[in-house]
């Protein structure tokens, strides 16, 4: 299993698989072809279907600048993943002298045509069951193993991640106006937060998490800097839960950083054994994983045992099984932003539910991850980030929903 540095990445939104990954791939190819007069980049599958709304073409063109770039859109999928890219470097005569096929597999990570990535394995275990066995045998909790295998330097990195999450919340709570892209969607985080400060009881608690999750998700939708947790599209869930609990229980940053480590392991298990790519498994792999990460982190911060943390993560994923990825107009806005807010509260509910138990349950986290992967494979293509099904289908053209009802 790979380093948490590969899961948590700081960068601009709106999509880790559609902007961060392609931009990183373009950077790699540019470094290998310094003599290119121009470039041609073909985007396949989901990258083609929703690339314009996700700013895929603009991120690639910006990275390859000052060389001219031609972007081609091809709806068919390449063999290994729905997010395929073919980079071609051209000489002055317009002849291709170098090409490279790459895949953006989620969270900003890449894979080449052989199925390999360029980053090493760090952890000797690859499942939650193996990690829990270590915890039981050695008396440690989950986050202890992050330093064991990544070294003490990982804490400085996670502190940067925590700071970037807090910065995204702070910026998102201050900014007002309309999100870019054409949906004319107003930012909600500032007004939600103001109303929350005037409320009491359950509205105060849930409203705080709502406003934090909205703040980050709206920053992501605007193309501003956020943290993949595990993706851009699901970046609001974990920060909302962490900073709500920090304020509610007056927790130190050190405790939050350890919770980040635990959440990272949970996300890495999903990434290694299933997928965090909406194009491959639907939104269950993005918001579902984010909810599992946040639920596990919350359980730890509220005093849960390793087995209760595992249970909370399992619940967070289980109750998102089958969730489709159907962004309207290919934008990471509707239903994505609201899903982050609701998933944050659901993560807290999972942790609270589990802490009332002794941690014993029937379905394991590893089993629900395998189920999510199978569900994603069984899901029709139009429900996996193509904007061809679900909510996106009825909102491709203004008034389409009304016409469809009349036709029936």
C-alpha positions in Angstrom: 0.0 0.0 0.0 1.3 3.4 -0.9 2.2 6.5 1.2 -0.5 8.8 2.5 1.4 11.5 0.5 -0.2 9.9 -2.6 -3.7 10.1 -1.1 -3.6 13.6 0.4 -2.6 16.1 -2.2 -2.8 19.9 -2.1 -3.9 21.5 -5.3 -6.6 23.3 -7.3 -10.0 21.8 -8.0 -12.5 21.0 -9.3 -11.5 17.4 -9.9 -8.5 15.3 -8.9 -9.0 12.8 -11.6 -10.0 15.3 -14.3 -7.7 18.2 -13.6 -4.9 17.2 -11.1 -4.2 13.9 -12.8 -4.2 15.1 -16.4 -2.2 18.2 -15.4 0.4 16.0 -13.7 0.5 13.7 -16.7 1.0 16.6 -19.0 3.9 17.8 -16.8 5.6 14.4 -17.0 5.2 14.2 -20.8 6.4 17.7 -21.3 9.6 17.0 -19.3 10.2 13.9 -21.5 9.7 15.9 -24.8 11.6 19.2 -24.4 12.0 19.5 -28.2 8.3 19.3 -29.0 6.9 22.0 -31.3 3.4 21.2 -30.4 1.2 18.6 -28.7 -1.9 16.6 -29.4 -3.8 15.1 -26.5 -6.7 12.7 -26.9 -9.0 12.4 -23.9 -11.0 9.2 -23.7 -14.1 7.9 -21.9 -15.1 9.9 -18.8 -12.4 12.5 -19.4 -14.0 13.2 -22.7 -17.6 13.1 -21.4 -17.1 15.6 -18.6 -13.7 17.1 -19.3 -15.0 20.5 -20.4 -17.1 20.9 -17.2 -14.1 19.7 -15.1 -11.6 22.0 -16.9 -9.5 19.1 -18.1 -8.6 20.7 -21.4 -7.6 24.0 -19.8 -5.4 22.4 -17.2 -3.5 20.4 -19.9 -3.1 23.4 -22.2 -1.9 25.5 -19.3 0.7 22.9 -18.3 2.0 22.3 -21.8 2.3 26.1 -22.5 4.1 27.8 -24.3 3.8 25.0 -26.9 0.5 24.9 -28.7 -1.8 22.0 -27.8 -4.7 20.4 -29.6 -7.2 18.6 -27.5 -9.3 15.8 -29.1 -12.4 14.2 -27.4 -13.0 10.5 -27.8 -16.0 9.0 -26.0 -14.8 5.4 -26.3 -12.9 4.0 -23.3 -9.3 2.7 -23.3 -8.9 -0.8 -21.8 -7.6 -0.2 -18.3 -9.6 2.7 -17.0 -12.4 5.1 -18.1 -10.0 8.1 -17.6 -7.6 7.4 -20.4 -5.2 9.9 -22.1 -3.0 9.7 -25.2 -0.2 12.3 -25.3 1.6 12.9 -28.6 4.5 15.2 -29.2 4.9 16.7 -32.7 7.9 18.2 -34.4 8.0 21.3 -36.6 6.7 19.3 -39.6 3.7 18.0 -37.5 5.0 14.5 -37.2 4.6 12.5 -34.0 8.0 11.6 -32.5 6.9 10.5 -29.0 3.6 9.2 -27.5 2.4 8.1 -24.1 -0.8 6.5 -22.9 -1.7 7.3 -19.3 -4.7 6.9 -17.0 -5.9 9.2 -14.3 -7.1 6.7 -11.7 -8.5 9.0 -9.0 -7.1 11.4 -6.3 -4.6 12.8 -8.8 -2.8 9.5 -9.2 -1.6 8.1 -12.5 -1.2 4.7 -14.1 0.6 3.8 -17.3 -0.5 1.3 -20.1 1.2 -1.6 -18.3 -1.0 -1.0 -15.2 1.9 0.2 -13.1 2.4 3.5 -11.2 5.6 5.3 -10.6 5.3 5.4 -6.8 6.6 2.7 -4.4 4.7 0.6 -1.9 5.2 1.7 1.7 3.0 -0.4 3.9 3.4 -4.2 4.2 -0.3 -4.7 4.8 -3.1 -4.2 2.3 -6.3 -4.8 4.3 -8.0 -3.5 7.4 -8.1 -7.1 8.8 -4.3 -7.3 8.6 -4.0 -3.9 10.4 -6.4 -4.8 13.1 -4.5 -8.1 13.7 -1.4 -6.0 14.3 -3.2 -3.7 16.6 -4.5 -6.6 18.7 -1.1 -8.3 18.8 1.1 -5.3 19.5 -1.3 -3.1 21.5 -1.1 -0.2 19.1 -3.8 1.8 17.4 -4.1 2.5 13.7 -2.2 5.8 13.5 0.9 4.4 15.2 1.6 2.3 12.1 1.8 5.5 9.9 4.9 6.7 11.6 6.3 3.1 11.8 6.3 2.8 8.0 6.5 6.4 6.7 8.9 7.8 9.3 8.5 10.8 11.6 8.6 13.2 8.6 5.0 12.2 7.8 3.7 14.4 10.6 5.1 17.6 9.1 3.4 16.6 5.8 0.1 15.9 7.6 0.3 19.2 9.4 0.6 20.9 6.0 -2.5 19.0 4.9 -4.4 20.1 8.0 -3.4 23.7 7.5 -4.6 23.6 3.9 -7.9 22.1 4.9 -8.4 24.9 7.5 -7.5 27.5 5.0 -10.0 26.2 2.5 -12.7 26.4 5.2 -11.8 29.9 6.2 -11.8 31.1 2.5 -15.0 29.4 1.7 -16.8 30.9 4.7 -15.8 34.4 3.6 -16.5 34.3 -0.2 -19.9 35.1 -1.6 -21.4 35.2 -5.1 -22.1 32.7 -7.9 -20.0 29.6 -8.7 -18.5 29.5 -12.2 -19.6 27.1 -14.9 -23.1 28.2 -16.0 -25.4 26.7 -13.4 -25.6 30.1 -11.6 -25.4 28.3 -8.3 -25.0 30.7 -5.3 -22.4 30.0 -2.7 -24.2 28.9 0.5 -21.4 28.4 3.1 -21.3 32.1 4.4 -25.1 32.3 5.0 -25.3 28.8 6.5 -22.5 29.7 8.9 -24.1 33.0 10.0 -27.4 31.2 10.6 -25.6 28.5 12.5 -24.0 31.0 15.0 -27.5 32.1 15.9 -28.9 28.7 16.4 -28.9 26.2 19.3 -29.0 22.4 19.7 -29.0 20.1 16.8 -29.2 22.9 14.2 -26.0 24.5 15.6 -24.1 21.2 15.4 -25.2 20.0 12.0 -25.2 23.5 10.6 -21.6 23.9 11.6 -20.6 20.8 9.7 -22.8 21.8 6.8 -21.2 25.2 6.5 -17.6 23.8 6.7 -18.3 21.1 4.1 -20.0 23.6 1.8 -17.1 26.1 2.3 -14.5 23.5 1.0 -16.7 22.1 -1.7 -17.5 25.6 -3.0 -13.8 26.5 -3.1 -13.2 23.3 -5.0 -16.0 24.1 -7.5 -14.3 27.4 -8.1 -11.0 25.8 -9.0 -9.3 27.0 -5.8 -6.8 25.1 -3.6 -8.1 22.2 -1.5 -6.9 18.8 -0.3 -7.9 15.6 -2.0 -9.6 13.6 0.8 -9.6 11.3 -1.1 -10.6 13.3 -4.2 -11.4 16.9 -5.0 -15.1 16.1 -5.5 -15.3 14.7 -1.9 -12.8 17.2 -0.3 -15.3 18.8 2.0 -16.3 15.8 4.2 -13.2 15.1 6.3 -12.3 18.8 7.0 -15.8 19.5 8.1 -15.8 16.7 10.7 -12.3 17.3 11.9 -12.7 21.0 12.6 -16.2 20.6 14.0 -14.8 18.1 16.6 -11.8 20.3 17.3 -14.1 23.2 18.3 -16.7 21.0 20.0 -14.2 19.1 22.2 -11.4 21.7 22.2 -9.0 19.2 20.6 -5.3 19.9 19.8 -4.0 19.9 16.3 -1.9 16.9 17.3 -5.0 14.8 17.8 -6.4 16.0 14.5 -3.2 15.1 12.7 -3.4 11.6 14.1 -7.0 11.3 13.0 -5.8 12.4 9.6 -3.4 9.5 9.6 -6.1 7.0 10.5 -8.4 8.5 7.9 -5.6 8.2 5.3 -5.1 4.5 6.0 -8.9 4.0 5.5 -8.8 5.8 2.2 -5.8 3.9 1.1 -7.4 0.6 1.7 -10.3 1.7 -0.6 -7.9 3.0 -3.2 -5.8 -0.2 -3.1 -8.6 -2.7 -3.1 -11.4 -1.0 -5.0 -11.3 2.6 -6.4 -11.8 6.2 -5.5 -12.5 7.2 -9.1 -16.1 8.3 -9.8 -15.5 7.4 -13.4 -14.8 3.8 -12.4 -17.2 3.1 -9.5 -19.5 6.1 -9.2 -19.7 8.5 -6.3 -19.7 5.7 -3.8 -16.0 5.6 -4.4 -15.6 9.3 -3.8 -18.1 10.6 -1.2 -18.6 7.1 0.2 -14.8 6.8 0.9 -14.7 10.3 2.3 -17.5 9.4 4.7 -15.7 6.2 5.8 -12.5 8.2 6.4 -14.3 10.9 8.4 -16.3 8.3 10.4 -13.2 6.5 11.3 -11.4 9.7 12.2 -14.4 10.9 14.3 -14.6 7.5 16.2 -10.9 7.8 17.1 -11.2 11.5 18.2 -14.1 10.5 20.5 -12.2 7.7 22.1 -13.0 4.7 20.0 -11.0 1.5 19.9 -9.4 0.2 16.7 -12.3 -2.1 16.2 -14.8 0.7 16.7 -12.9 2.8 14.2 -13.1 0.0 11.7 -16.8 -0.4 12.3 -17.4 3.4 11.8 -15.5 3.3 8.5 -17.5 0.3 7.4 -20.8 2.0 8.2 -19.7 5.1 6.3 -19.1 3.2 3.2 -21.9 0.7 3.5 -24.6 3.4 3.5 -23.2 4.9 0.3 -23.2 1.7 -1.7 -24.7 2.2 -5.2 -24.3 6.0 -5.1 -24.0 7.2 -8.7 -21.8 9.9 -10.1 -24.1 12.1 -12.2 -22.8 15.7 -12.1 -25.1 18.1 -14.0 -23.3 19.7 -17.0 -20.1 17.8 -15.9 -19.6 20.4 -13.1 -18.5 19.4 -9.6 -21.5 21.3 -8.1 -24.9 19.5 -8.3 -25.3 17.1 -6.6 -21.6 17.0 -5.4 -21.6 20.0 -3.1 -24.7 19.0 -1.1 -23.4 15.4 -0.9 -20.3 16.5 0.9 -22.4 18.3 3.5 -24.8 15.4 4.1 -21.9 12.9 4.2 -20.1 14.9 6.9 -23.1 14.7 9.2 -23.6 11.0 8.3 -20.0 10.3 9.2 -20.6 11.8 12.7 -23.8 9.7 13.0 -21.8 6.5 12.1 -19.2 7.3 14.7 -21.8 8.1 17.4 -23.7 4.9 16.6 -20.6 2.8 16.8 -19.4 4.3 20.1 -22.6 3.1 21.7 -21.6 -0.5 20.7 -18.8 -2.8 21.6 -17.4 -2.7 18.1 -18.7 -6.1 17.1 -20.6 -6.4 13.8 -21.3 -8.8 11.0 -20.0 -7.0 7.8 -16.3 -6.1 7.9 -14.8 -3.0 6.3 -12.8 -5.1 3.8 -16.0 -6.9 2.8 -17.9 -3.6 2.2 -15.0 -2.3 0.1 -15.1 -5.4 -2.0 -18.8 -5.0 -2.4 -18.4 -1.4 -3.4 -15.9 -2.4 -6.1 -18.3 -5.1 -7.5 -21.2 -2.6 -7.4 -19.1 -0.1 -9.3 -18.2 -2.7 -12.0 -21.9 -3.6 -12.3 -23.0 0.0 -12.6 -24.0 1.1 -16.1 -21.5 3.5 -17.7 -23.9 6.4 -17.8 -24.0 6.5 -14.0 -20.2 6.7 -13.6 -19.2 10.3 -14.2 -20.2 10.6 -17.8 -23.1 13.1 -17.2 -25.3 10.8 -19.4 -27.5 9.4 -16.6 -29.2 10.1 -13.4 -29.7 13.8 -12.5 -27.4 14.9 -15.3 -29.6 13.3 -17.9 -32.7 15.4 -17.1 -30.7 18.6 -16.9 -28.6 18.4 -20.0 -31.0 20.8 -21.8 -33.2 23.4 -20.0 -36.8 22.0 -19.7 -35.7 18.4 -20.6 -37.3 17.0 -17.5 -40.7 18.5 -18.4 -40.5 17.2 -22.0 -39.6 13.7 -20.8 -42.7 13.6 -18.6 -45.0 14.7 -21.4 -43.6 12.0 -23.7 -44.5 9.4 -21.2 
